[in-house]
Amino acid sequence: MSGFAASYLGRLRARVGAEPLLNIGARLLIEDDAGRFLNIRRADDGKWGLLSGGMELGESLMDTARREAREEANADVRDLTPFGLSSDPIVERHVYPNGDQVQAVCLLIHARLNPGPLRANDGEATAFRFVTEAEVDPGTFCKPEYPTFAHWRAFRDTGQFQVV
């Protein structure tokens, strides 16, 4: 057993089927030196999104962020700054193409990208791009992840940790 099937969420999913699960995790807003943000094209639905994923047993949320960056994009990140916690049950509810349902509780983390080649290590991403927030099309972006940009702006402008 490897990949998702071996993960904490994958093992839970095997027991409960497509029933809604709470998923505690981290969502990364990774910025390059040009002020652009790393997006991935998701393999499951073809939408663009941010690097994110569920916490494993024995892991902190900061560990989760670093692991997900490596797994999804081979990205080495630095200067991780938590800026919000997103748990709105309307925004954070997601149904995957296979019918699996989750309601996420995500620590939102801004990070800087160290130089290095990007590549999908776990099959969750099919492409990578760097874009400014203005270049993100909400219609082609993963719905729960899109508000992360506004939460980052609010944190950056006020210095207040965003709880949404």
C-alpha positions as CSV (number, residue, x, y, z in Angstrom):
1,M,0.0,0.0,0.0
2,S,1.4,3.4,-1.0
3,G,0.4,6.9,-1.9
4,F,-3.1,8.1,-0.8
5,A,-4.2,4.5,0.2
6,A,-1.4,4.5,2.8
7,S,-2.1,8.0,4.2
8,Y,-4.2,8.6,7.3
9,L,-7.1,10.0,5.2
10,G,-6.8,7.1,2.7
11,R,-7.0,4.5,5.5
12,L,-10.1,6.3,7.0
13,R,-11.6,6.6,3.5
14,A,-11.2,2.8,3.1
15,R,-13.4,2.3,6.2
16,V,-16.1,4.9,5.6
17,G,-16.4,5.1,1.8
18,A,-17.5,8.4,0.3
19,E,-19.0,9.7,3.6
20,P,-17.9,13.3,4.6
21,L,-14.7,13.4,6.6
22,L,-13.0,16.2,8.4
23,N,-9.6,16.8,6.9
24,I,-7.1,18.8,8.9
25,G,-4.3,20.1,6.7
26,A,-2.2,22.9,5.3
27,R,-2.6,25.0,2.2
28,L,0.5,26.8,0.9
29,L,0.7,30.1,-1.0
30,I,4.2,29.8,-2.4
31,E,5.6,33.0,-3.8
32,D,8.6,33.4,-6.0
33,D,11.1,36.3,-6.0
34,A,9.0,38.0,-8.8
35,G,5.9,38.1,-6.5
36,R,4.1,35.4,-8.4
37,F,2.4,32.4,-6.8
38,L,2.9,28.7,-7.6
39,N,-0.2,27.0,-8.9
40,I,-0.6,23.3,-9.8
41,R,-3.0,21.8,-12.3
42,R,-4.8,19.1,-10.4
43,A,-4.8,15.6,-11.9
44,D,-8.2,14.7,-10.5
45,D,-10.3,17.5,-12.0
46,G,-8.0,19.5,-14.2
47,K,-8.5,22.7,-12.2
48,W,-5.7,25.0,-11.0
49,G,-5.0,25.2,-7.3
50,L,-2.5,25.6,-4.5
51,L,-0.3,23.0,-2.9
52,S,-2.2,21.5,0.0
53,G,-2.9,18.3,1.8
54,G,-3.9,16.5,4.9
55,M,-1.8,16.1,8.0
56,E,-0.5,12.6,8.8
57,L,-0.3,11.1,12.3
58,G,2.9,12.2,14.0
59,E,3.2,15.3,11.9
60,S,2.8,19.0,12.7
61,L,1.0,21.3,10.3
62,M,4.3,22.9,9.4
63,D,5.7,19.5,8.7
64,T,2.6,18.8,6.5
65,A,3.3,22.0,4.5
66,R,6.9,21.0,3.8
67,R,6.0,17.5,2.9
68,E,3.1,18.5,0.6
69,A,5.4,21.0,-1.2
70,R,7.9,18.2,-1.8
71,E,5.4,15.6,-2.8
72,E,3.2,17.7,-5.1
73,A,5.8,19.8,-6.8
74,N,9.3,18.8,-5.6
75,A,9.3,22.3,-4.1
76,D,11.8,23.3,-1.4
77,V,10.2,26.1,0.7
78,R,11.5,28.5,3.2
79,D,10.3,31.4,5.4
80,L,7.0,29.6,6.2
81,T,4.5,32.1,7.7
82,P,1.1,30.9,8.9
83,F,-1.4,33.7,8.1
84,G,-4.8,32.2,8.6
85,L,-7.1,29.3,9.5
86,S,-9.9,28.4,7.1
87,S,-12.7,26.2,8.3
88,D,-15.9,27.8,6.8
89,P,-18.0,24.7,6.2
90,I,-19.4,26.2,3.0
91,V,-16.1,27.2,1.5
92,E,-14.1,24.2,2.7
93,R,-16.6,21.5,1.7
94,H,-15.2,19.6,-1.4
95,V,-16.5,16.7,-3.3
96,Y,-13.8,14.9,-5.4
97,P,-14.6,13.6,-8.8
98,N,-14.9,10.0,-7.4
99,G,-17.6,11.2,-4.9
100,D,-15.4,11.3,-1.8
101,Q,-16.4,14.2,0.4
102,V,-14.4,16.3,2.9
103,Q,-14.7,19.4,5.0
104,A,-11.3,20.8,5.5
105,V,-9.7,22.8,8.3
106,C,-6.6,24.3,6.8
107,L,-3.8,26.3,8.2
108,L,-3.0,28.9,5.5
109,I,0.8,29.3,5.1
110,H,2.8,31.7,3.0
111,A,6.2,30.5,1.9
112,R,9.1,31.4,-0.3
113,L,10.4,29.1,-3.0
114,N,14.0,28.0,-3.1
115,P,15.5,27.5,-6.5
116,G,15.1,24.0,-8.0
117,P,13.2,22.1,-10.6
118,L,9.5,21.5,-10.2
119,R,8.0,18.1,-10.9
120,A,5.1,16.0,-9.6
121,N,6.3,13.4,-7.2
122,D,3.0,11.9,-6.2
123,G,0.8,12.2,-9.4
124,E,-1.5,14.9,-7.9
125,A,-0.2,17.6,-10.3
126,T,0.0,17.6,-14.1
127,A,1.4,21.1,-14.7
128,F,2.9,24.0,-12.8
129,R,2.7,27.8,-13.4
130,F,3.6,31.0,-11.6
131,V,1.0,33.7,-11.8
132,T,0.0,36.9,-10.1
133,E,-3.2,37.0,-8.1
134,A,-4.7,39.2,-10.9
135,E,-4.0,36.4,-13.4
136,V,-6.0,33.7,-11.5
137,D,-9.3,32.9,-13.1
138,P,-11.8,31.8,-10.3
139,G,-13.7,29.7,-12.9
140,T,-10.7,27.4,-13.5
141,F,-9.4,27.4,-9.9
142,C,-10.3,24.9,-7.1
143,K,-13.2,26.6,-5.3
144,P,-12.1,26.1,-1.7
145,E,-8.5,27.3,-2.5
146,Y,-9.3,30.5,-4.3
147,P,-10.2,32.6,-1.2
148,T,-6.7,32.0,0.1
149,F,-5.4,34.9,-2.0
150,A,-7.8,37.4,-0.3
151,H,-6.9,36.1,3.2
152,W,-3.2,36.6,2.4
153,R,-3.9,40.2,1.2
154,A,-5.9,40.9,4.4
155,F,-3.1,39.4,6.6
156,R,-0.4,41.4,4.7
157,D,-2.4,44.6,4.9
158,T,-3.4,44.3,8.6
159,G,-0.9,41.9,10.2
160,Q,-3.9,40.1,11.7
161,F,-4.1,36.3,11.6
162,Q,-7.2,35.5,9.5
163,V,-9.7,33.1,11.0
164,V,-12.4,32.3,8.5
